[in-house]
Amino acid sequence: MQNFNSATNEYFFKVVLIGAASVGKTSILERFVTDIYTEDYKATIGADFRTKDIIINGQTVLLQIWDTAGQERFRALAAPFYRGANICVLVFDVNDKMTFDAVEQWRDEFLHHADVDDQQSFPFLLLGNKSDLGGKVTKADVNRWLQQRGYKNMVYLETSALNNTNITEAFDQVAKSCLANCAHDLVYVPSETQHAVMDEPDGTESITLEDVMSNADEPVSSGMCGDYCQII
């Protein structure tokens, strides 16, 4: 993917959040983009995305962050959105060991569906969320797991969407990892492809799942739907 827009002097990176259901992926994303926390979320169907500009070492970086379904029945809908990602953020609940045990399966599933060329160097960020509740999975447990598997391209952080702990730091790390892995001579040209947009009864706008899945590896302009699209 071409990552640098010379017209705006900014980098563009596609970020994918994956992990088991109810680990807090949507809460993390909303806290980062809007600085709002709420527990009143419905299960993500397919994938939703938000965009946000951040500054890293004086360089503007536009992150397009995809929040994908964690429930088993929706996972097949989310997989097409993995393609074209520059980084994968794996999320688990530090109070639910089963969600941590599933991380490796999520990693393998991402690499399979994203069609990554160099799996050894592709960057991952691992987030242990809900740290405000304590934690059955400790940092020592995670570090031991990383060492055993030799995942040198995976960074670990504990987060709390509720307390806004390490949320900004997590996405700063995302941008830094992407910048370190992109070719600086690539020029990103935003797609002019038109997508079908439908008005929803509640006034929101949605891109049809069929349209986006057919272009899942193309960057989607947040201007299409007011910085937020819900895939249905």
C-alpha positions in Angstrom: 0.0 0.0 0.0 1.2 3.5 -0.8 1.5 5.4 2.5 2.6 9.0 1.9 0.5 11.7 0.5 2.8 14.4 -0.8 0.0 16.9 -1.3 -0.8 17.0 2.4 2.6 15.9 3.7 1.1 13.1 5.8 1.3 9.4 6.2 -1.7 7.1 6.0 -1.8 3.8 7.7 -4.5 1.2 8.0 -4.8 -0.3 11.5 -6.8 -3.4 12.4 -8.0 -4.2 15.9 -8.8 -7.9 16.5 -9.5 -10.1 19.5 -12.1 -12.1 21.4 -15.6 -10.6 22.0 -16.0 -8.2 24.9 -12.3 -7.5 25.5 -12.9 -3.8 24.9 -11.8 -3.1 21.3 -14.6 -0.7 20.6 -14.1 1.1 24.0 -10.4 1.5 23.2 -11.1 3.0 19.8 -13.8 5.3 21.1 -11.6 6.5 24.0 -8.8 7.3 21.6 -10.9 9.0 18.9 -13.5 10.9 21.0 -12.0 10.6 24.6 -15.4 9.2 25.6 -16.0 6.0 27.5 -19.2 4.1 27.7 -20.2 0.5 28.3 -23.3 0.9 26.2 -22.0 -0.8 23.0 -23.6 -3.4 20.7 -21.6 -6.3 19.3 -19.6 -5.2 16.3 -20.9 -6.8 13.1 -18.3 -7.2 10.4 -16.2 -4.1 11.0 -16.5 -0.4 11.9 -13.8 2.2 11.4 -12.7 5.6 12.7 -9.9 7.9 11.6 -7.7 10.3 13.5 -4.6 12.4 12.8 -1.8 12.4 15.2 1.7 14.0 15.3 4.8 11.8 15.7 8.1 13.6 15.8 6.6 16.5 13.9 5.2 14.2 11.2 1.4 14.1 10.6 0.1 10.5 10.5 -3.5 9.7 9.6 -4.7 6.4 11.2 -7.6 4.6 9.7 -8.6 2.2 12.5 -10.8 -0.8 11.9 -12.6 -2.3 14.8 -13.5 -5.9 13.8 -16.0 -8.4 15.1 -14.9 -10.7 17.9 -18.0 -12.9 18.1 -17.6 -16.3 16.3 -20.6 -15.8 14.1 -19.4 -12.5 12.8 -15.7 -13.4 12.3 -16.1 -14.5 8.7 -17.5 -11.0 7.9 -14.5 -9.3 9.5 -11.7 -11.3 7.8 -11.8 -9.4 4.4 -11.0 -6.2 6.2 -7.7 -7.5 7.3 -6.2 -7.0 3.9 -4.0 -4.0 3.3 -3.4 -3.4 7.0 -0.1 -1.8 8.0 -0.3 -3.1 11.6 -2.5 -5.5 13.6 -3.5 -4.6 17.2 -4.3 -7.8 19.2 -6.5 -7.1 22.2 -7.3 -9.4 25.2 -8.8 -8.9 28.7 -6.2 -9.2 31.4 -9.0 -10.6 33.7 -10.0 -13.4 31.3 -7.2 -15.9 30.6 -9.2 -17.5 27.8 -9.0 -14.3 25.8 -5.2 -14.3 26.3 -4.9 -18.0 25.3 -6.8 -17.1 22.1 -4.3 -14.4 21.0 -2.1 -16.7 19.0 -5.1 -18.0 17.1 -6.2 -14.5 16.3 -2.6 -13.7 15.2 -2.5 -16.7 12.9 -6.0 -15.9 11.5 -4.9 -12.4 10.7 -1.8 -13.4 8.9 -3.7 -16.0 6.9 -6.5 -13.6 5.7 -4.3 -10.4 5.4 -2.0 -12.2 2.9 1.1 -10.7 4.6 4.3 -11.2 2.5 6.8 -11.0 5.4 5.2 -12.5 8.4 8.4 -12.3 10.5 8.7 -8.6 10.3 5.0 -7.5 10.2 4.3 -5.4 13.2 1.9 -6.3 16.0 0.8 -4.4 19.1 -0.6 -6.6 21.9 -2.9 -4.8 24.3 -4.0 -6.3 27.7 -7.1 -4.3 28.3 -9.2 -3.7 31.5 -6.1 -3.3 33.7 -8.3 -1.1 36.0 -9.9 -4.4 37.3 -6.6 -6.0 38.4 -5.4 -8.8 36.2 -5.3 -12.6 36.1 -2.8 -12.3 33.3 0.3 -10.5 34.5 3.0 -8.7 32.5 5.4 -11.5 33.5 3.0 -14.0 31.9 2.9 -12.1 28.7 6.6 -11.4 28.5 7.2 -15.1 29.1 4.8 -16.0 26.3 6.4 -13.5 23.9 9.9 -14.9 24.7 8.8 -18.5 24.2 7.4 -17.8 20.8 10.1 -15.4 19.7 7.7 -12.7 18.7 10.3 -9.9 18.4 7.9 -7.8 16.2 5.2 -7.6 18.9 5.1 -4.8 21.5 3.0 -5.3 24.7 1.1 -2.6 26.7 -1.5 -2.8 29.4 -4.5 -0.5 28.8 -7.7 0.7 30.4 -10.3 2.3 28.3 -12.2 3.2 31.5 -9.3 5.0 33.1 -7.8 6.2 29.8 -4.5 4.3 30.7 -2.0 3.9 27.8 -4.6 4.5 25.1 -2.8 7.5 23.5 0.5 5.7 24.1 -0.8 2.6 22.3 -1.7 4.5 19.1 1.5 6.5 19.3 3.3 3.1 19.2 1.1 2.1 16.3 2.2 5.1 14.3 5.8 4.7 15.2 5.8 1.0 14.2 4.1 1.8 10.9 6.6 4.6 10.1 9.5 2.3 10.9 8.2 -0.3 8.5 7.0 1.8 5.6 9.1 2.8 2.5 9.6 6.6 2.6 9.5 6.9 -1.2 6.0 5.6 -1.5 3.3 8.2 -2.3 -0.2 7.6 -1.1 -2.9 8.7 -3.5 -6.4 8.6 -2.0 -8.8 6.4 -3.9 -11.5 8.2 -6.0 -13.6 5.1 -6.0 -17.2 5.9 -5.2 -18.9 3.8 -2.6 -22.7 3.4 -2.2 -23.8 5.2 0.9 -27.3 4.6 2.5 -29.2 6.8 4.9 -30.1 4.9 8.0 -33.4 5.5 9.9 -31.5 7.0 12.8 -29.7 9.5 10.6 -26.4 7.8 10.5 -24.9 6.7 7.2 -23.5 3.2 6.3 -21.4 1.8 3.6 -22.9 -1.5 2.4 -20.9 -4.6 3.4 -20.8 -5.9 -0.2 -19.3 -2.6 -1.5 -16.6 -2.3 1.1 -15.7 -6.0 1.1 -15.0 -5.8 -2.6 -12.5 -3.0 -1.9 -11.4 -4.1 1.6 -7.7 -3.4 0.8 -8.4 0.1 -0.4 -8.2 3.1 1.9 -11.7 4.5 2.7 -12.1 8.2 3.1 -13.7 9.2 6.4 -15.4 12.1 4.6 -17.8 9.5 3.1 -19.7 9.3 6.4 -18.6 11.9 8.9 -15.5 10.1 10.2 -17.5 7.0 11.1 -18.9 4.2 9.1 -20.7 1.1 10.4 -20.5 -1.9 8.2 -23.8 -3.8 8.1 
